[in-house]
Amino acid sequence: TKMGEIIKGKPVADAITESIINDVEEIKSKGINPKLTIVRVGADPSDLAYERGALKRMEKCGIEKEVVELPVDISQEDFIRELKKVNEDENTHGILVFRPMPKHLDEDVIKYIISPEKDVDCFSPVNVAKVTEGDETGFPPATPTAVMEILKHYDVDLKGKHAVVIGRSLVVGKPVSMLLLKENATVTICHSRTQDLPGVCRAADVLVAAVGRARMVDDTYVKDGAVVVDVGINMDEDNNLCGDVDFDKCVGKSSMITPVPAGVGSVTTSVLAKHVVKACRILNNI
Ligand code: NDP
């Protein structure tokens, strides 16, 4: 095998977008306009950055979009009323609520309010359960799905392979582990209490890093010829964007490796668009 192939997100995002454009055209010919509504509380810079990317992607795909911007000090009661309005809006097929939400809003209550059928980024416990059940009518979160889209696009065979995931968060580590399992990988999930983390990771055919520690994963974690997927988005000491993987040290050991930036992060908005179209089809029975 060729070593150190850099597998970028853009070709994956472009391919997904291309197929969505056709899908959206077909749906529109039936008089239905797929639409994403983003619900944002406050104006967190990273939310705004993601929002810009998401809106641009929807535009490319021909998907309608709206942003419901709410004051950062909105009460729980008012927020719930606004979210219910979006739930009930017949023209909205997908809803994205930015998280984490401000501390005074109780996500553990709100997550039960968002309509599971419109919950394109896996906020609702119904969708969390569906990921675990392997029920494909649900919506796994965008980032883990982006990881799977990349592996699929670059023909990474998962069946029977050992996948090691570093991280067990509800947004990345756990769901990506379930999706890998569904593809018949043998999955090991690591976390902060894992003993001999480098040793466990060296057993991986496919290594997924979702730790949130700048360049923590170095060449001592990587088996020769492993596929390395870096989900991390971190700032290093010099304020440079970097992943959880020390790319320079690992690229020569891996068979394929995703870069940061231009890797997993660039596929997430395409996944979101795909989920909006899927929601639109399910809601309209088409
Ligand atoms: P969390 O902080 O919620 O979870 C981090 C996980 O890593 C936890 O399970 C934690 O273990 C584990 N961990 C932390 N330190 C260590 C360590 N030293 N050794 C082993 N395991 C460790 O982060 P997220 O899952 O939300 O995000 C992970 C990364 O992915 C971040 O860099 C984030 O910015 C990025 N991200 C990227 C996205 C994208 O679109 N590309 C989207 C979302 C996130 P424990 O459970 O024991 O505490």
py3Dmol code that shows the C-alpha trace and the ligand (Angstrom):
import py3Dmol

protein = """\
ATOM      1  CA  THR A   1       0.000   0.000   0.000  1.00  0.00           C
ATOM      2  CA  LYS A   2       0.893   3.595  -0.587  1.00  0.00           C
ATOM      3  CA  MET A   3       1.892   5.205   2.708  1.00  0.00           C
ATOM      4  CA  GLY A   4       0.708   8.495   4.084  1.00  0.00           C
ATOM      5  CA  GLU A   5      -2.071   9.291   1.644  1.00  0.00           C
ATOM      6  CA  ILE A   6      -3.636  12.529   2.859  1.00  0.00           C
ATOM      7  CA  ILE A   7      -7.392  12.045   2.683  1.00  0.00           C
ATOM      8  CA  LYS A   8      -9.041  15.445   2.579  1.00  0.00           C
ATOM      9  CA  GLY A   9     -12.630  16.324   3.342  1.00  0.00           C
ATOM     10  CA  LYS A  10     -13.379  18.520   0.352  1.00  0.00           C
ATOM     11  CA  PRO A  11     -13.728  15.788  -2.291  1.00  0.00           C
ATOM     12  CA  VAL A  12     -16.092  13.980   0.084  1.00  0.00           C
ATOM     13  CA  ALA A  13     -18.119  17.138   0.736  1.00  0.00           C
ATOM     14  CA  ASP A  14     -18.247  17.879  -3.007  1.00  0.00           C
ATOM     15  CA  ALA A  15     -19.487  14.394  -3.843  1.00  0.00           C
ATOM     16  CA  ILE A  16     -22.203  14.542  -1.187  1.00  0.00           C
ATOM     17  CA  THR A  17     -23.225  18.047  -2.280  1.00  0.00           C
ATOM     18  CA  GLU A  18     -23.422  16.937  -5.910  1.00  0.00           C
ATOM     19  CA  SER A  19     -25.849  14.149  -5.098  1.00  0.00           C
ATOM     20  CA  ILE A  20     -27.910  16.409  -2.833  1.00  0.00           C
ATOM     21  CA  ILE A  21     -28.325  19.017  -5.571  1.00  0.00           C
ATOM     22  CA  ASN A  22     -30.048  16.430  -7.766  1.00  0.00           C
ATOM     23  CA  ASP A  23     -32.130  15.151  -4.901  1.00  0.00           C
ATOM     24  CA  VAL A  24     -33.285  18.653  -3.944  1.00  0.00           C
ATOM     25  CA  GLU A  25     -34.226  19.431  -7.538  1.00  0.00           C
ATOM     26  CA  GLU A  26     -36.373  16.336  -7.662  1.00  0.00           C
ATOM     27  CA  ILE A  27     -38.090  17.219  -4.383  1.00  0.00           C
ATOM     28  CA  LYS A  28     -38.677  20.800  -5.516  1.00  0.00           C
ATOM     29  CA  SER A  29     -40.325  19.517  -8.685  1.00  0.00           C
ATOM     30  CA  LYS A  30     -42.984  18.116  -6.360  1.00  0.00           C
ATOM     31  CA  GLY A  31     -43.581  21.581  -4.924  1.00  0.00           C
ATOM     32  CA  ILE A  32     -41.718  20.999  -1.663  1.00  0.00           C
ATOM     33  CA  ASN A  33     -38.771  23.156  -0.606  1.00  0.00           C
ATOM     34  CA  PRO A  34     -36.429  21.449   1.859  1.00  0.00           C
ATOM     35  CA  LYS A  35     -35.511  23.858   4.649  1.00  0.00           C
ATOM     36  CA  LEU A  36     -33.099  24.017   7.578  1.00  0.00           C
ATOM     37  CA  THR A  37     -33.829  26.286  10.526  1.00  0.00           C
ATOM     38  CA  ILE A  38     -30.932  27.084  12.830  1.00  0.00           C
ATOM     39  CA  VAL A  39     -31.793  28.065  16.396  1.00  0.00           C
ATOM     40  CA  ARG A  40     -28.978  30.066  17.945  1.00  0.00           C
ATOM     41  CA  VAL A  41     -28.891  31.573  21.434  1.00  0.00           C
ATOM     42  CA  GLY A  42     -26.422  34.441  21.668  1.00  0.00           C
ATOM     43  CA  ALA A  43     -23.545  34.963  19.247  1.00  0.00           C
ATOM     44  CA  ASP A  44     -20.702  32.646  20.170  1.00  0.00           C
ATOM     45  CA  PRO A  45     -17.895  33.093  17.582  1.00  0.00           C
ATOM     46  CA  SER A  46     -17.531  29.362  16.890  1.00  0.00           C
ATOM     47  CA  ASP A  47     -21.314  29.038  16.453  1.00  0.00           C
ATOM     48  CA  LEU A  48     -21.245  31.944  14.020  1.00  0.00           C
ATOM     49  CA  ALA A  49     -18.375  30.402  12.058  1.00  0.00           C
ATOM     50  CA  TYR A  50     -20.206  27.084  11.765  1.00  0.00           C
ATOM     51  CA  GLU A  51     -23.434  28.876  10.893  1.00  0.00           C
ATOM     52  CA  ARG A  52     -21.777  30.728   7.995  1.00  0.00           C
ATOM     53  CA  GLY A  53     -20.456  27.436   6.639  1.00  0.00           C
ATOM     54  CA  ALA A  54     -23.793  25.716   7.082  1.00  0.00           C
ATOM     55  CA  LEU A  55     -25.751  28.503   5.368  1.00  0.00           C
ATOM     56  CA  LYS A  56     -23.323  28.511   2.441  1.00  0.00           C
ATOM     57  CA  ARG A  57     -23.647  24.762   2.076  1.00  0.00           C
ATOM     58  CA  MET A  58     -27.468  24.880   2.124  1.00  0.00           C
ATOM     59  CA  GLU A  59     -27.335  27.547  -0.567  1.00  0.00           C
ATOM     60  CA  LYS A  60     -25.097  25.356  -2.735  1.00  0.00           C
ATOM     61  CA  CYS A  61     -27.523  22.484  -2.320  1.00  0.00           C
ATOM     62  CA  GLY A  62     -30.616  24.586  -3.030  1.00  0.00           C
ATOM     63  CA  ILE A  63     -31.920  24.108   0.501  1.00  0.00           C
ATOM     64  CA  GLU A  64     -33.880  26.941   2.111  1.00  0.00           C
ATOM     65  CA  LYS A  65     -32.560  28.279   5.389  1.00  0.00           C
ATOM     66  CA  GLU A  66     -33.493  30.486   8.291  1.00  0.00           C
ATOM     67  CA  VAL A  67     -31.721  31.511  11.469  1.00  0.00           C
ATOM     68  CA  VAL A  68     -33.750  32.099  14.621  1.00  0.00           C
ATOM     69  CA  GLU A  69     -31.447  34.244  16.716  1.00  0.00           C
ATOM     70  CA  LEU A  70     -32.388  34.472  20.385  1.00  0.00           C
ATOM     71  CA  PRO A  71     -30.992  36.703  23.126  1.00  0.00           C
ATOM     72  CA  VAL A  72     -28.309  35.112  25.274  1.00  0.00           C
ATOM     73  CA  ASP A  73     -30.369  35.764  28.433  1.00  0.00           C
ATOM     74  CA  ILE A  74     -33.597  34.233  27.099  1.00  0.00           C
ATOM     75  CA  SER A  75     -35.546  32.372  29.762  1.00  0.00           C
ATOM     76  CA  GLN A  76     -36.031  28.628  29.580  1.00  0.00           C
ATOM     77  CA  GLU A  77     -39.759  29.117  29.148  1.00  0.00           C
ATOM     78  CA  ASP A  78     -39.334  31.557  26.256  1.00  0.00           C
ATOM     79  CA  PHE A  79     -36.742  29.373  24.595  1.00  0.00           C
ATOM     80  CA  ILE A  80     -39.039  26.369  24.735  1.00  0.00           C
ATOM     81  CA  ARG A  81     -41.858  28.422  23.215  1.00  0.00           C
ATOM     82  CA  GLU A  82     -39.577  29.488  20.335  1.00  0.00           C
ATOM     83  CA  LEU A  83     -38.343  25.938  19.750  1.00  0.00           C
ATOM     84  CA  LYS A  84     -41.907  24.617  19.680  1.00  0.00           C
ATOM     85  CA  LYS A  85     -42.757  27.230  17.040  1.00  0.00           C
ATOM     86  CA  VAL A  86     -39.944  25.914  14.860  1.00  0.00           C
ATOM     87  CA  ASN A  87     -41.040  22.330  15.511  1.00  0.00           C
ATOM     88  CA  GLU A  88     -44.508  23.221  14.295  1.00  0.00           C
ATOM     89  CA  ASP A  89     -43.393  25.231  11.265  1.00  0.00           C
ATOM     90  CA  GLU A  90     -44.511  23.070   8.355  1.00  0.00           C
ATOM     91  CA  ASN A  91     -41.913  24.584   6.051  1.00  0.00           C
ATOM     92  CA  THR A  92     -39.013  23.579   8.325  1.00  0.00           C
ATOM     93  CA  HIS A  93     -37.712  20.030   7.844  1.00  0.00           C
ATOM     94  CA  GLY A  94     -34.438  20.174   9.741  1.00  0.00           C
ATOM     95  CA  ILE A  95     -33.618  21.945  13.003  1.00  0.00           C
ATOM     96  CA  LEU A  96     -30.113  22.638  14.306  1.00  0.00           C
ATOM     97  CA  VAL A  97     -29.803  23.959  17.853  1.00  0.00           C
ATOM     98  CA  PHE A  98     -26.333  25.154  18.793  1.00  0.00           C
ATOM     99  CA  ARG A  99     -24.848  23.451  21.831  1.00  0.00           C
ATOM    100  CA  PRO A 100     -23.592  23.787  24.443  1.00  0.00           C
ATOM    101  CA  MET A 101     -26.332  26.236  25.345  1.00  0.00           C
ATOM    102  CA  PRO A 102     -25.926  28.947  27.987  1.00  0.00           C
ATOM    103  CA  LYS A 103     -25.794  27.409  31.484  1.00  0.00           C
ATOM    104  CA  HIS A 104     -29.185  28.725  32.630  1.00  0.00           C
ATOM    105  CA  LEU A 105     -30.945  26.739  29.888  1.00  0.00           C
ATOM    106  CA  ASP A 106     -31.453  23.103  30.817  1.00  0.00           C
ATOM    107  CA  GLU A 107     -30.421  20.967  27.852  1.00  0.00           C
ATOM    108  CA  ASP A 108     -31.649  17.861  29.641  1.00  0.00           C
ATOM    109  CA  VAL A 109     -35.161  19.280  29.440  1.00  0.00           C
ATOM    110  CA  ILE A 110     -34.864  20.938  26.026  1.00  0.00           C
ATOM    111  CA  LYS A 111     -33.550  17.806  24.293  1.00  0.00           C
ATOM    112  CA  TYR A 112     -36.977  16.196  24.800  1.00  0.00           C
ATOM    113  CA  ILE A 113     -38.740  19.139  23.146  1.00  0.00           C
ATOM    114  CA  ILE A 114     -37.070  19.177  19.726  1.00  0.00           C
ATOM    115  CA  SER A 115     -39.024  17.029  17.248  1.00  0.00           C
ATOM    116  CA  PRO A 116     -37.026  13.837  16.653  1.00  0.00           C
ATOM    117  CA  GLU A 117     -38.132  13.800  12.985  1.00  0.00           C
ATOM    118  CA  LYS A 118     -36.564  17.239  12.453  1.00  0.00           C
ATOM    119  CA  ASP A 119     -33.574  16.764  14.728  1.00  0.00           C
ATOM    120  CA  VAL A 120     -30.830  16.622  12.074  1.00  0.00           C
ATOM    121  CA  ASP A 121     -27.895  16.801  14.532  1.00  0.00           C
ATOM    122  CA  CYS A 122     -28.917  14.234  17.153  1.00  0.00           C
ATOM    123  CA  PHE A 123     -30.003  16.433  20.053  1.00  0.00           C
ATOM    124  CA  SER A 124     -33.069  14.320  20.879  1.00  0.00           C
ATOM    125  CA  PRO A 125     -32.606  11.154  22.987  1.00  0.00           C
ATOM    126  CA  VAL A 126     -34.761   9.389  20.391  1.00  0.00           C
ATOM    127  CA  ASN A 127     -32.003   9.879  17.835  1.00  0.00           C
ATOM    128  CA  VAL A 128     -29.287   8.999  20.340  1.00  0.00           C
ATOM    129  CA  ALA A 129     -31.120   5.713  20.874  1.00  0.00           C
ATOM    130  CA  LYS A 130     -31.534   5.106  17.151  1.00  0.00           C
ATOM    131  CA  VAL A 131     -27.771   5.407  16.623  1.00  0.00           C
ATOM    132  CA  THR A 132     -27.266   2.685  19.216  1.00  0.00           C
ATOM    133  CA  GLU A 133     -30.037   0.546  17.749  1.00  0.00           C
ATOM    134  CA  GLY A 134     -28.585   0.958  14.267  1.00  0.00           C
ATOM    135  CA  ASP A 135     -31.985   2.298  13.200  1.00  0.00           C
ATOM    136  CA  GLU A 136     -31.352   4.174   9.973  1.00  0.00           C
ATOM    137  CA  THR A 137     -34.503   6.285  10.231  1.00  0.00           C
ATOM    138  CA  GLY A 138     -32.658   8.413  12.808  1.00  0.00           C
ATOM    139  CA  PHE A 139     -30.072  11.161  12.531  1.00  0.00           C
ATOM    140  CA  PRO A 140     -26.645  10.448  13.978  1.00  0.00           C
ATOM    141  CA  PRO A 141     -24.720  13.621  14.816  1.00  0.00           C
ATOM    142  CA  ALA A 142     -22.990  15.362  11.900  1.00  0.00           C
ATOM    143  CA  THR A 143     -19.355  14.910  12.936  1.00  0.00           C
ATOM    144  CA  PRO A 144     -19.405  11.115  13.466  1.00  0.00           C
ATOM    145  CA  THR A 145     -21.357  10.769  10.225  1.00  0.00           C
ATOM    146  CA  ALA A 146     -18.693  12.877   8.490  1.00  0.00           C
ATOM    147  CA  VAL A 147     -16.048  10.429   9.731  1.00  0.00           C
ATOM    148  CA  MET A 148     -18.005   7.537   8.216  1.00  0.00           C
ATOM    149  CA  GLU A 149     -18.535   9.405   4.925  1.00  0.00           C
ATOM    150  CA  ILE A 150     -14.782   9.951   4.643  1.00  0.00           C
ATOM    151  CA  LEU A 151     -13.999   6.286   5.311  1.00  0.00           C
ATOM    152  CA  LYS A 152     -16.615   5.256   2.745  1.00  0.00           C
ATOM    153  CA  HIS A 153     -15.449   7.736   0.117  1.00  0.00           C
ATOM    154  CA  TYR A 154     -11.846   6.531   0.329  1.00  0.00           C
ATOM    155  CA  ASP A 155     -12.919   2.856   0.293  1.00  0.00           C
ATOM    156  CA  VAL A 156     -11.624   2.004   3.740  1.00  0.00           C
ATOM    157  CA  ASP A 157     -12.771  -1.519   4.468  1.00  0.00           C
ATOM    158  CA  LEU A 158     -14.100  -1.739   8.025  1.00  0.00           C
ATOM    159  CA  LYS A 159     -15.502  -5.250   8.119  1.00  0.00           C
ATOM    160  CA  GLY A 160     -13.704  -7.265  10.771  1.00  0.00           C
ATOM    161  CA  LYS A 161     -11.087  -4.559  11.213  1.00  0.00           C
ATOM    162  CA  HIS A 162     -10.048  -3.235  14.578  1.00  0.00           C
ATOM    163  CA  ALA A 163     -11.192   0.362  15.034  1.00  0.00           C
ATOM    164  CA  VAL A 164      -9.966   2.244  18.089  1.00  0.00           C
ATOM    165  CA  VAL A 165     -11.756   5.454  19.083  1.00  0.00           C
ATOM    166  CA  ILE A 166     -10.153   7.857  21.552  1.00  0.00           C
ATOM    167  CA  GLY A 167     -12.972   9.764  23.275  1.00  0.00           C
ATOM    168  CA  ARG A 168     -16.426   8.779  24.551  1.00  0.00           C
ATOM    169  CA  SER A 169     -18.406  12.016  24.335  1.00  0.00           C
ATOM    170  CA  LEU A 170     -22.046  11.958  23.302  1.00  0.00           C
ATOM    171  CA  VAL A 171     -21.299  14.204  20.294  1.00  0.00           C
ATOM    172  CA  VAL A 172     -18.350  12.309  18.837  1.00  0.00           C
ATOM    173  CA  GLY A 173     -16.734   9.332  20.564  1.00  0.00           C
ATOM    174  CA  LYS A 174     -19.772   7.235  21.476  1.00  0.00           C
ATOM    175  CA  PRO A 175     -21.798   7.701  18.292  1.00  0.00           C
ATOM    176  CA  VAL A 176     -18.811   7.188  15.974  1.00  0.00           C
ATOM    177  CA  SER A 177     -18.104   3.946  17.851  1.00  0.00           C
ATOM    178  CA  MET A 178     -21.673   2.774  17.205  1.00  0.00           C
ATOM    179  CA  LEU A 179     -21.459   3.685  13.518  1.00  0.00           C
ATOM    180  CA  LEU A 180     -18.159   1.797  13.159  1.00  0.00           C
ATOM    181  CA  LEU A 181     -19.733  -1.186  14.900  1.00  0.00           C
ATOM    182  CA  LYS A 182     -22.638  -1.084  12.477  1.00  0.00           C
ATOM    183  CA  GLU A 183     -20.096  -1.425   9.655  1.00  0.00           C
ATOM    184  CA  ASN A 184     -18.836  -4.582  11.358  1.00  0.00           C
ATOM    185  CA  ALA A 185     -15.603  -3.190  12.739  1.00  0.00           C
ATOM    186  CA  THR A 186     -14.364  -4.540  16.068  1.00  0.00           C
ATOM    187  CA  VAL A 187     -14.466  -1.412  18.192  1.00  0.00           C
ATOM    188  CA  THR A 188     -12.461  -0.358  21.217  1.00  0.00           C
ATOM    189  CA  ILE A 189     -13.476   2.877  22.965  1.00  0.00           C
ATOM    190  CA  CYS A 190     -10.753   4.707  24.930  1.00  0.00           C
ATOM    191  CA  HIS A 191     -10.986   7.586  27.384  1.00  0.00           C
ATOM    192  CA  SER A 192      -9.049   9.420  30.060  1.00  0.00           C
ATOM    193  CA  ARG A 193      -8.852   6.350  32.333  1.00  0.00           C
ATOM    194  CA  THR A 194      -7.640   3.956  29.649  1.00  0.00           C
ATOM    195  CA  GLN A 195      -4.392   2.232  30.632  1.00  0.00           C
ATOM    196  CA  ASP A 196      -1.546   2.131  28.121  1.00  0.00           C
ATOM    197  CA  LEU A 197      -3.417   4.272  25.592  1.00  0.00           C
ATOM    198  CA  PRO A 198      -0.582   4.229  23.013  1.00  0.00           C
ATOM    199  CA  GLY A 199      -0.451   0.426  23.238  1.00  0.00           C
ATOM    200  CA  VAL A 200      -4.208   0.050  22.755  1.00  0.00           C
ATOM    201  CA  CYS A 201      -4.113   2.467  19.820  1.00  0.00           C
ATOM    202  CA  ARG A 202      -1.227   0.593  18.195  1.00  0.00           C
ATOM    203  CA  ALA A 203      -3.577  -2.340  17.756  1.00  0.00           C
ATOM    204  CA  ALA A 204      -5.842  -0.227  15.541  1.00  0.00           C
ATOM    205  CA  ASP A 205      -6.321  -0.732  11.826  1.00  0.00           C
ATOM    206  CA  VAL A 206      -8.422   2.432  11.954  1.00  0.00           C
ATOM    207  CA  LEU A 207      -7.692   5.014  14.633  1.00  0.00           C
ATOM    208  CA  VAL A 208     -10.209   7.803  15.313  1.00  0.00           C
ATOM    209  CA  ALA A 209      -9.006  10.595  17.583  1.00  0.00           C
ATOM    210  CA  ALA A 210     -11.699  12.703  19.286  1.00  0.00           C
ATOM    211  CA  VAL A 211      -9.871  13.797  22.411  1.00  0.00           C
ATOM    212  CA  GLY A 212      -9.597  17.569  22.286  1.00  0.00           C
ATOM    213  CA  ARG A 213      -5.868  17.580  23.105  1.00  0.00           C
ATOM    214  CA  ALA A 214      -3.592  19.312  20.619  1.00  0.00           C
ATOM    215  CA  ARG A 215      -1.325  16.813  18.798  1.00  0.00           C
ATOM    216  CA  MET A 216      -1.559  14.269  21.630  1.00  0.00           C
ATOM    217  CA  VAL A 217      -1.577  11.297  19.272  1.00  0.00           C
ATOM    218  CA  ASP A 218       1.974  10.806  18.021  1.00  0.00           C
ATOM    219  CA  ASP A 219       3.705   8.020  16.106  1.00  0.00           C
ATOM    220  CA  THR A 220       3.867   5.809  19.222  1.00  0.00           C
ATOM    221  CA  TYR A 221       0.051   5.451  18.885  1.00  0.00           C
ATOM    222  CA  VAL A 222       0.049   4.369  15.255  1.00  0.00           C
ATOM    223  CA  LYS A 223       0.565   0.908  13.779  1.00  0.00           C
ATOM    224  CA  ASP A 224       2.348   0.793  10.425  1.00  0.00           C
ATOM    225  CA  GLY A 225      -0.247   1.188   7.692  1.00  0.00           C
ATOM    226  CA  ALA A 226      -3.116   2.249   9.959  1.00  0.00           C
ATOM    227  CA  VAL A 227      -5.819   4.649   8.775  1.00  0.00           C
ATOM    228  CA  VAL A 228      -5.862   7.729  11.028  1.00  0.00           C
ATOM    229  CA  VAL A 229      -8.903   9.989  11.300  1.00  0.00           C
ATOM    230  CA  ASP A 230      -8.436  13.183  13.285  1.00  0.00           C
ATOM    231  CA  VAL A 231     -11.644  14.750  14.618  1.00  0.00           C
ATOM    232  CA  GLY A 232      -9.917  17.240  16.911  1.00  0.00           C
ATOM    233  CA  ILE A 233     -10.121  20.988  16.467  1.00  0.00           C
ATOM    234  CA  ASN A 234      -7.683  22.636  18.843  1.00  0.00           C
ATOM    235  CA  MET A 235      -5.536  25.719  19.187  1.00  0.00           C
ATOM    236  CA  ASP A 236      -1.879  25.033  19.951  1.00  0.00           C
ATOM    237  CA  GLU A 237       0.454  27.230  22.074  1.00  0.00           C
ATOM    238  CA  ASP A 238       1.091  29.453  19.041  1.00  0.00           C
ATOM    239  CA  ASN A 239      -2.629  29.872  18.361  1.00  0.00           C
ATOM    240  CA  ASN A 240      -2.533  27.658  15.296  1.00  0.00           C
ATOM    241  CA  LEU A 241      -5.457  25.406  14.484  1.00  0.00           C
ATOM    242  CA  CYS A 242      -4.467  21.772  14.894  1.00  0.00           C
ATOM    243  CA  GLY A 243      -5.931  18.340  15.441  1.00  0.00           C
ATOM    244  CA  ASP A 244      -5.579  15.711  18.153  1.00  0.00           C
ATOM    245  CA  VAL A 245      -3.027  13.961  15.948  1.00  0.00           C
ATOM    246  CA  ASP A 246       0.558  15.063  15.470  1.00  0.00           C
ATOM    247  CA  PHE A 247       0.243  14.975  11.709  1.00  0.00           C
ATOM    248  CA  ASP A 248       3.949  15.358  10.878  1.00  0.00           C
ATOM    249  CA  LYS A 249       4.926  12.458  13.119  1.00  0.00           C
ATOM    250  CA  CYS A 250       2.094  10.158  12.005  1.00  0.00           C
ATOM    251  CA  VAL A 251       1.786  10.779   8.279  1.00  0.00           C
ATOM    252  CA  GLY A 252       4.684   8.493   7.358  1.00  0.00           C
ATOM    253  CA  LYS A 253       3.425   5.615   9.483  1.00  0.00           C
ATOM    254  CA  SER A 254      -0.196   5.691   8.382  1.00  0.00           C
ATOM    255  CA  SER A 255      -1.572   4.396   5.102  1.00  0.00           C
ATOM    256  CA  MET A 256      -4.133   7.223   5.073  1.00  0.00           C
ATOM    257  CA  ILE A 257      -4.568  10.218   7.328  1.00  0.00           C
ATOM    258  CA  THR A 258      -6.991  13.147   7.516  1.00  0.00           C
ATOM    259  CA  PRO A 259      -5.507  16.638   7.895  1.00  0.00           C
ATOM    260  CA  VAL A 260      -6.703  19.412  10.244  1.00  0.00           C
ATOM    261  CA  PRO A 261      -7.977  21.769   8.967  1.00  0.00           C
ATOM    262  CA  ALA A 262      -9.455  20.488   5.669  1.00  0.00           C
ATOM    263  CA  GLY A 263     -10.365  17.062   7.038  1.00  0.00           C
ATOM    264  CA  VAL A 264     -13.402  15.874   8.995  1.00  0.00           C
ATOM    265  CA  GLY A 265     -14.564  19.422   9.740  1.00  0.00           C
ATOM    266  CA  SER A 266     -15.111  20.204   6.060  1.00  0.00           C
ATOM    267  CA  VAL A 267     -17.606  17.363   5.633  1.00  0.00           C
ATOM    268  CA  THR A 268     -19.992  18.159   8.495  1.00  0.00           C
ATOM    269  CA  THR A 269     -22.140  20.767   6.737  1.00  0.00           C
ATOM    270  CA  SER A 270     -22.697  18.402   3.788  1.00  0.00           C
ATOM    271  CA  VAL A 271     -23.895  15.764   6.228  1.00  0.00           C
ATOM    272  CA  LEU A 272     -26.249  18.348   7.702  1.00  0.00           C
ATOM    273  CA  ALA A 273     -27.650  19.083   4.237  1.00  0.00           C
ATOM    274  CA  LYS A 274     -28.064  15.374   3.556  1.00  0.00           C
ATOM    275  CA  HIS A 275     -29.971  15.004   6.822  1.00  0.00           C
ATOM    276  CA  VAL A 276     -32.289  17.915   5.953  1.00  0.00           C
ATOM    277  CA  VAL A 277     -33.165  16.236   2.664  1.00  0.00           C
ATOM    278  CA  LYS A 278     -33.722  12.922   4.433  1.00  0.00           C
ATOM    279  CA  ALA A 279     -35.957  14.591   7.035  1.00  0.00           C
ATOM    280  CA  CYS A 280     -37.890  16.329   4.259  1.00  0.00           C
ATOM    281  CA  ARG A 281     -38.476  13.025   2.476  1.00  0.00           C
ATOM    282  CA  ILE A 282     -39.616  11.242   5.636  1.00  0.00           C
ATOM    283  CA  LEU A 283     -41.899  14.107   6.743  1.00  0.00           C
ATOM    284  CA  ASN A 284     -43.530  14.277   3.309  1.00  0.00           C
ATOM    285  CA  ASN A 285     -43.595  10.555   2.655  1.00  0.00           C
ATOM    286  CA  ILE A 286     -41.630  10.892  -0.585  1.00  0.00           C
TER     287      ILE A 286
END
"""
ligand_1 = """\
48
NDP
P -15.005 16.152 24.964
O -14.092 17.003 25.757
O -16.464 16.146 25.242
O -14.511 14.628 25.078
C -13.164 14.295 25.031
C -12.998 12.811 25.268
O -11.608 12.528 25.227
C -13.528 12.356 26.616
O -14.204 11.122 26.466
C -12.266 12.194 27.457
O -12.305 11.128 28.382
C -11.237 11.846 26.420
N -9.917 12.294 26.834
C -9.556 13.522 27.261
N -8.252 13.553 27.568
C -7.774 12.306 27.362
C -6.507 11.705 27.505
N -5.452 12.392 27.939
N -6.396 10.402 27.186
C -7.445 9.687 26.754
N -8.673 10.209 26.575
C -8.835 11.504 26.885
O -14.720 16.518 23.444
P -15.632 16.264 22.133
O -15.888 14.831 21.984
O -16.739 17.232 22.117
O -14.612 16.729 20.996
C -13.390 16.068 20.769
C -12.580 16.870 19.787
O -13.274 16.951 18.562
C -12.321 18.321 20.202
O -11.045 18.701 19.745
C -13.384 19.091 19.466
O -12.998 20.428 19.217
C -13.470 18.312 18.202
N -14.758 18.414 17.496
C -14.691 18.538 16.158
C -15.835 18.616 15.406
C -15.706 18.668 13.925
O -16.657 19.019 13.248
N -14.564 18.308 13.345
C -17.161 18.656 16.035
C -17.138 18.403 17.455
C -15.961 18.331 18.128
P -13.321 11.116 29.664
O -14.656 10.751 29.112
O -12.740 10.059 30.543
O -13.251 12.496 30.256
"""
view = py3Dmol.view(width=600, height=400)
view.addModel(protein, "pdb")
view.setStyle({"model": 0}, {"cartoon": {"style": "trace"}})
view.addModel(ligand_1, "xyz")
view.setStyle({"model": 1}, {"stick": {}})
view.zoomTo()
view.show()
